[in-house]
Amino acid sequence: MFNLYFHPDPTGTGLVIGDLAAGLVKLGHDVTVVTTVPHYGLDSAPTEYRRRLIYEEHWQGVKILRTAVHVPRRKTILSRLLNYLSYSLLSIPAGLKGPRPDVILGVLPPITTGPSVWLVSLLRRTPLVLNIQDVYPDTIFKKRLAAKLNRALERFIFRRATRLTALSTSQRDSIIFRGAHPDRVDVIPMWTDLEGITPSSNLNPFRAEHAAGASLLALYAGNIGMLSGVNILLDAAKLLEHDPRIRILIVGRGNGLPALLARAALLNLP
């Protein structure tokens, strides 16, 4: 399995791939994860991971190969690309270590792991399965050339995968539109712990503190990234600012938080 993040980084894909890896080990499979040293939300890599390029660890029966990674102090589009590139390059020698696997799973968007998982699958002559978590819209790229390059990379990777998994039927349609063969795309919805996460009464301290009397509390919870598009919620909040029945609440952290706060102040939103 290839993914930029893994346990203990508190990110969506890191947690999901952790569940998947540990679950496959319980079923009797041998699982190796090629990822980075823990660095989500940090300004530098932890001191214990600054001596080598590749580290080997074990967690819940999963073999983990962690690569060194560029961790920028200043968060920009360029520094994020360098973060992706450093992982992509080092994940290739990491992916070539050990016995030949039966299957390689890459977690996309393609800009993070696409070229490296394709190359490793080619060199090891192993089927490639792509788990599509995100499909970047063209509008997030300031330059039209960057959008075209992203689309070209997507088509290249999609067409060379043995199998692709989408999170929903609408995402499946988008993946096919972007170049994947329809017969190779399956829908596997995102899962969660239905025993640990259950509905509770809305008469709770959290709602009392943040809903401010609104009958409808619309919540975004998760990563506030530079490319996540969360800022569109501020436009919605501006349109609804005089309607006391609705309150929009954003909970999370990420590289896009300072820009989000600046835009909220510009729109004079509480």
N, C-alpha and C positions, 0 to 999 in steps of 0.2 A: 504494500500500500504506500502510495506517495501522497503526502499532504504537507503544506507549509507549517501547519500547527498540529500539535498533538498534546495529550496529557503531559503536564498539568496546566497548559495555557487555557484560560477560561473563554474559549471561543466556540461558536456553534459547530463548525466543521471539526475542530479538535475533539470536542466531546462526542460528536456523532461517530467519528472514525474510531475513537477509543471504545465506544460501546460495541461497534461492529467487530473490531479486532478481538476484544475480549470474548465476545460471543462466539466467534469462529474457533477460538482456542478451546472453549468449553465443548464444542462439537467435535474436537479431536484434530483440528487442522494446525499446521505450523504457520505462524503469521509473523512477517517482518514488516515493520513500518519505517519508511525513510522520511524523516522530518527534520526540523531544525532544533537547535537548542532552545529552551524556553526563553521567549523574549517579548511576548505580547504585552503592550502597555509600558514597556521599559525603554530607557534611553540608551542602554548598552546591554550586552550579553552578561549573564552572571559570571562572577570571577572564576568559578570552578569550570567554566567552559571556554577558557581563553588560551588553552595551550595546544590544542590539536584541531585538525580540520574535520575529523569524524570521530564520534564517540559511540560506544556500544553500551546499551543498558537493557534491563528487562523489567517488565511491568505486567503483572497478572498473566504471566505466561507468554507475553508478546515480546519479541525481540525488537528493540528500537535502535535504529542507526540515526544519530543526530548529527547534522552538519553544522559547521560554523555558518554564521549569517551576518550580513551587514545590518546593524541596528542603528538607524540614524537618530541623532538628537533632534534635528530640525525636520519636521514632517512635511515633505512636499511630494508632488507627483514623481519627480525625478528620484528622490531618495527612496520612495516606495518601489520604484522600478529596480533600483539597485538592490533592494532587499529581496525582491523576487529573483533577480538574476543570480545573485550569490547562491541562493538555495538551488536554483535550477542547475547551475554548473556543478556544484559539489554533490548533488543528488545522483548524478550519473555514475561516478566511481563508487558511491555507496550502493547504488542499485545493482552494480555488477559483482558485489561481494557475495560469497556464499554459494550454495547449490542453486541450480536453475529452478525457478519457481514454476508452478503449473499455470498461474495466471497473475497478471499485474493489474492493479487497480489504481487509477489516477483520479484525484479529486480536482475538478476544474472550477474556476475559469482557466482557459488555456494559457493565459499570460503568465500564470504562476508555475504550473507543472507540465503543461502540454508538450513542449519539445523534448524535455528530458525523459518523460515516461514513454513517449513514442520511440526515442532512440534506444532506451534500455530494452524495451520489448522487441525491437528489431535485432539488436545485438544478441539477445538471449533467446530469440526465436520463440517468444512466449505470447499468447493471446493477450490483447489489451482491452480492458474494460474501463470506460470513463463514467464516473459519477458526476453528473453536472449539477453543481450547486448554484452557480450564478451565470447569467448570460448578460454581458455588458451591453446596454443600448448605445447606439452611435452618439447620442447626445451628451454622454459624459466626457467625450473627447473634444478638447478645444480645437484641435486641428483635424481637418477632414482626412488628411493622410494617415493620421494615427488610427482613426476609425476604420479606414480601409485595410490597414495592416492587421488590425485586430480581427476583422472579418476573414481575411485571407488565412491567418493562423488558425482560426476556428475551423474553416473548411478543410484545411490540410489535416488537422488532428481528427476531426469528426469522421472523415472518409477513410481513415486508416485504422479506426478502432474496430475490434471484433464485436463489441457490444457497448451500448450507451444506456445509462439510466437517467430518467428525468424525474423531477419531484411532482409533476402534475401533467395533466393532458395538455394544458395550454403551453407549458414549457416544452413538452414533447413536440408540439406543432412548431414552436420557435426554433428548436434544434434542427428539425427536418428542413425548415425554410432556410436555415443557415448552412445546409450542406450535408447533413447526416442522411444515411439511407433509412427509409421508413421501417424496413424489416429488422433493423438492428437496434431500434430504440424501444425500451420498455419503461413503463411508469412504475416507480417504487416510491410511494409517498414518504415523507419524513416521519419518523417515529418518535414517541416520547414515553415516559414512564407514567402510565395511567393510574398506577397505584400511589405513586408519590406526588403526582400533580392532579388535584381534583378541585372542582368548583366549591367555593365557600360562600357564605353570606356576604352581600355587599355592605352590610352594616359592620364595618371594620375600621380600625384606627387609620390605616393607610388612606382609605377613601375619604374618611372624615378630614384628614389633613390636606389632601390635594384636590378633591373634587369641588370644593368651594360651593356646595349646594347644587351643582349641576346634576341633572337627571341622567345624562349620558356622559360617561368618561371614556374618551377614545385614547387608548394607550399604545405608544410605540415603545418597545423594550428591546434593547440589543445594541449592537455596534453602531456608533455614530462615526462612520468612516467618511473619508474624503469623496468616495465614489458611491456612497449608499443612497443618495437622493433624499435623505430625511428632510432636507430644507424645504421640500414641497409642502410639508405639513405646516410650515410657518405661513405659507401663502393661504392655505386653507383656514388657519387660525385667524388670519387678518380678515378674511371674508366673514368669519363667524364671531368676531370679537364682541359684537353687541347682542349676541344671543346667549342669555344666561343659562339656557338648558344644556349647553354643550361645552365641555372643557377638553382640550387636547393636552395630553401629558406625554413628555418624552423622557425616558429613563435610560441611561447608558453612559458609555464613555467611548473615546476613540479620537483619532487624529482630526476629525472634522468638527469636534466640539467647539473650539475657539471661533471658527467661522460661523457656526450655527448661532452662538451667543451674540456675535457681532450683528448678524442679520436680524435676530430677534430685537435687539436694541434699536436698530435702524427702523424697523417696522413699529416700534413702540409697543411691543407685546410683553405682557407680564410673564 
